[in-house]
């Protein structure tokens, strides 16, 4: 309806009130919500069948949050429910009580890892993504030491990965991102300092990467370690993982 003031909205059965697009609600409860939208013409004729949309509001914007002191399976604490929850399946790792916050897993070989299947909640990370973990290495890597990876032989084959890598005589935080699902581009932080290299094996360190529509930023214990880009900044999205959006 093109008449001014002729659109009204009602959230969860509340009284209808004039609304305009885009419409934003904040601090919604973690429950099901229904929005009804109706039109009124200049003669005050009210639309008899309002448009309606129902959705479930989740409690957290974190796609996955893990406390590694739990027995397998390691539960996702992000509050996503049902099939959208990202609970980990453990593969031969062991609890490490001396870890940061006494919540850790020992993953000393390539046979030690934890994994989760693709599900709908993971589609939200294509545009914006923060990857962060408290990590201690048993030794500096000769090449790559992945921390989180969605690069595998499944279809699509590529999505993203971050971790620590060696290039020449220097060490970096790296991020690999795929925009097409078949190949990836790698970007790296500025090189780690000698003190940061020592810290990698001396104790636990907070290692983080952010992705924002093609823009990549790196952090080591909260300090910026440079940035990079993949694709067209402002519009690039990571490759979708099954199930498709």
C-alpha positions as CSV (number, residue, x, y, z in Angstrom):
1,X,0.0,0.0,0.0
2,X,1.5,3.3,-1.0
3,X,-0.7,5.5,1.2
4,X,1.2,7.2,4.1
5,X,0.6,5.7,7.5
6,X,-1.3,2.9,6.0
7,X,0.7,-0.1,7.4
8,X,0.3,-1.4,10.9
9,X,2.2,-4.2,12.8
10,X,1.4,-6.4,15.8
11,X,4.0,-8.4,17.6
12,X,2.8,-11.4,19.6
13,X,-0.8,-10.3,19.8
14,X,-0.1,-6.7,20.9
15,X,-2.2,-3.9,19.7
16,X,-1.6,-2.9,16.1
17,X,0.5,0.3,15.6
18,X,1.8,2.1,12.6
19,X,5.1,0.7,11.3
20,X,7.6,1.3,8.5
21,X,10.2,-0.9,6.8
22,X,12.8,-1.8,7.9
23,X,11.3,-2.9,11.2
24,X,13.6,-3.8,14.1
25,X,12.8,-5.3,17.5
26,X,15.5,-5.6,20.3
27,X,15.8,-7.7,23.4
28,X,13.3,-10.3,22.4
29,X,12.7,-13.2,24.7
30,X,14.1,-16.6,23.8
31,X,10.9,-18.1,22.5
32,X,8.6,-18.2,19.4
33,X,7.4,-14.9,18.1
34,X,4.7,-13.9,15.5
35,X,4.6,-10.7,13.6
36,X,1.3,-9.7,11.8
37,X,1.3,-6.8,9.2
38,X,-1.9,-5.3,7.8
39,X,-2.8,-2.4,5.5
40,X,-5.4,0.3,5.9
41,X,-6.5,2.5,3.0
42,X,-7.4,6.2,3.1
43,X,-11.1,5.3,3.7
44,X,-10.0,3.3,6.8
45,X,-10.8,-0.1,5.3
46,X,-8.6,-2.6,7.2
47,X,-7.1,-5.6,5.5
48,X,-9.0,-8.7,6.6
49,X,-6.1,-11.2,6.3
50,X,-2.9,-9.7,7.6
51,X,0.5,-11.1,6.5
52,X,2.1,-13.2,9.2
53,X,5.6,-14.4,10.0
54,X,6.5,-16.7,12.9
55,X,10.1,-17.5,14.1
56,X,12.0,-18.8,17.1
57,X,14.3,-16.3,18.8
58,X,17.5,-18.0,20.1
59,X,19.2,-16.8,23.3
60,X,22.7,-16.4,21.9
61,X,24.4,-15.1,18.8
62,X,27.3,-17.5,19.3
63,X,27.1,-20.4,16.8
64,X,29.1,-22.7,19.0
65,X,30.7,-22.4,22.5
66,X,32.7,-25.2,24.0
67,X,34.0,-26.1,27.5
68,X,36.4,-29.0,26.9
69,X,36.3,-30.4,30.5
70,X,33.1,-32.4,29.6
71,X,33.0,-36.1,28.8
72,X,32.2,-36.9,25.1
73,X,30.0,-35.7,23.5
74,X,31.2,-32.2,24.3
75,X,28.1,-30.1,24.5
76,X,27.7,-26.8,22.6
77,X,26.8,-24.1,25.2
78,X,25.6,-21.5,22.6
79,X,21.9,-22.2,23.4
80,X,21.0,-23.1,19.8
81,X,18.4,-25.8,20.1
82,X,17.6,-29.1,18.4
83,X,19.2,-29.7,15.0
84,X,20.9,-26.3,15.1
85,X,23.0,-27.1,18.1
86,X,26.7,-27.9,17.3
87,X,27.6,-30.5,19.9
88,X,31.1,-32.0,19.2
89,X,31.9,-35.6,18.7
90,X,35.3,-36.4,20.2
91,X,37.9,-38.5,18.4
92,X,40.5,-39.9,20.7
93,X,41.4,-36.7,22.6
94,X,41.7,-36.6,26.4
95,X,40.7,-34.2,29.1
96,X,43.4,-31.8,30.2
97,X,42.6,-30.5,33.7
98,X,45.6,-28.2,33.8
99,X,44.4,-26.3,30.8
100,X,43.1,-22.7,30.8
101,X,40.1,-22.5,33.2
102,X,40.8,-26.3,33.8
103,X,38.8,-26.9,30.6
104,X,40.9,-28.4,27.9
105,X,41.5,-31.3,25.6
106,X,44.8,-32.9,24.6
107,X,45.2,-33.3,20.8
108,X,48.7,-34.5,20.4
109,X,48.4,-36.2,17.0
110,X,46.4,-35.8,13.8
111,X,44.2,-38.6,15.1
112,X,43.1,-36.4,18.0
113,X,40.3,-34.0,17.1
114,X,36.6,-33.2,17.7
115,X,34.1,-32.6,15.0
116,X,30.5,-31.5,14.3
117,X,28.3,-32.1,11.3
118,X,27.0,-29.3,9.1
119,X,23.6,-27.9,10.2
120,X,21.5,-24.8,9.5
121,X,22.9,-22.6,12.3
122,X,26.3,-22.7,10.6
123,X,25.0,-20.8,7.6
124,X,24.9,-17.6,9.7
125,X,28.8,-17.5,9.6
126,X,29.1,-16.9,5.9
127,X,29.1,-13.1,6.2
128,X,30.4,-12.5,9.7
129,X,32.5,-14.8,11.8
130,X,34.7,-14.7,14.9
131,X,37.0,-17.7,15.6
132,X,38.7,-17.7,19.0
133,X,40.3,-20.3,21.3
134,X,42.7,-20.6,24.2
135,X,45.6,-22.7,22.8
136,X,48.9,-24.1,23.9
137,X,51.1,-25.9,21.4
138,X,53.3,-28.9,22.4
139,X,55.8,-27.6,19.9
140,X,56.1,-25.0,17.2
141,X,54.7,-26.4,13.9
142,X,56.9,-27.2,11.0
143,X,54.2,-26.0,8.6
144,X,50.6,-25.7,9.8
145,X,48.9,-26.2,13.1
146,X,45.1,-25.8,12.4
147,X,42.9,-24.8,15.3
148,X,39.4,-24.8,13.7
149,X,38.8,-26.1,10.2
150,X,35.9,-26.6,7.8
151,X,38.2,-27.6,4.9
152,X,37.8,-31.2,4.0
153,X,36.9,-33.6,1.2
154,X,33.1,-33.3,1.6
155,X,31.0,-31.3,-0.8
156,X,31.5,-28.4,-0.8
157,X,35.2,-29.2,-0.2
158,X,36.3,-25.8,1.1
159,X,34.9,-23.2,3.6
160,X,37.4,-21.8,6.2
161,X,40.3,-22.7,8.6
162,X,42.5,-20.8,11.0
163,X,45.5,-21.6,13.1
164,X,49.3,-21.1,13.4
165,X,51.7,-21.6,10.5
166,X,55.4,-21.3,9.7
167,X,56.6,-19.4,6.7
168,X,60.3,-19.3,6.2
169,X,61.7,-18.7,9.7
170,X,58.7,-16.8,10.9
171,X,55.4,-17.8,12.5
172,X,52.0,-16.3,11.7
173,X,48.3,-16.6,12.5
174,X,46.6,-17.7,9.2
175,X,43.1,-17.8,7.8
176,X,42.0,-19.7,4.8
177,X,38.7,-18.8,3.3
178,X,36.8,-20.1,0.3
179,X,34.2,-18.1,-1.6
180,X,33.4,-20.8,-4.2
181,X,33.5,-24.1,-2.3
182,X,36.3,-25.6,-4.5
183,X,39.4,-23.5,-3.7
184,X,40.6,-21.1,-1.0
185,X,42.7,-18.0,-0.5
186,X,45.1,-17.8,2.5
187,X,45.9,-14.6,4.4
188,X,48.3,-14.2,7.3
189,X,48.8,-11.9,10.3
190,X,52.0,-9.9,10.8
191,X,54.7,-12.2,12.0
192,X,54.7,-13.2,15.7
193,X,57.4,-11.7,17.9
194,X,60.0,-13.8,19.6
195,X,58.2,-13.4,22.9
196,X,54.9,-14.5,21.2
197,X,56.6,-17.6,19.7
198,X,57.9,-18.6,23.1
199,X,54.4,-18.0,24.6
200,X,52.8,-20.5,22.2
201,X,54.5,-23.4,23.9
202,X,54.9,-21.9,27.4
203,X,51.2,-21.6,28.2
204,X,47.7,-20.9,26.9
205,X,47.2,-18.0,24.5
206,X,44.0,-16.4,23.1
207,X,44.2,-16.6,19.3
208,X,41.5,-15.0,17.3
209,X,40.5,-14.2,13.8
210,X,37.5,-12.2,12.5
211,X,35.8,-12.3,9.1
212,X,33.5,-9.5,7.9
213,X,32.4,-9.7,4.3
214,X,35.9,-10.3,3.0
215,X,37.8,-8.4,5.6
216,X,40.0,-10.5,7.9
217,X,41.6,-9.3,11.2
218,X,44.0,-11.2,13.5
219,X,44.6,-11.0,17.3
220,X,47.1,-12.6,19.7
221,X,46.1,-12.2,23.4
222,X,43.9,-9.3,22.5
223,X,46.6,-7.4,20.5
224,X,46.0,-6.7,16.9
225,X,48.3,-8.6,14.5
226,X,47.3,-7.1,11.2
227,X,44.6,-7.7,8.7
228,X,44.0,-9.0,5.2
229,X,41.2,-9.5,2.7
230,X,39.7,-12.2,0.5
231,X,37.4,-11.3,-2.4
232,X,35.6,-8.0,-2.6
233,X,35.5,-6.4,0.9
234,X,31.9,-5.5,1.8
235,X,30.2,-8.2,-0.2
236,X,32.4,-11.4,-0.1
237,X,30.8,-14.4,1.6
238,X,32.3,-17.7,2.7
239,X,31.3,-20.8,0.8
240,X,28.1,-22.4,2.0
241,X,28.2,-25.8,3.7
242,X,25.5,-28.4,3.4
243,X,22.7,-28.1,4.1
244,X,22.4,-25.3,1.6
245,X,20.8,-21.9,2.6
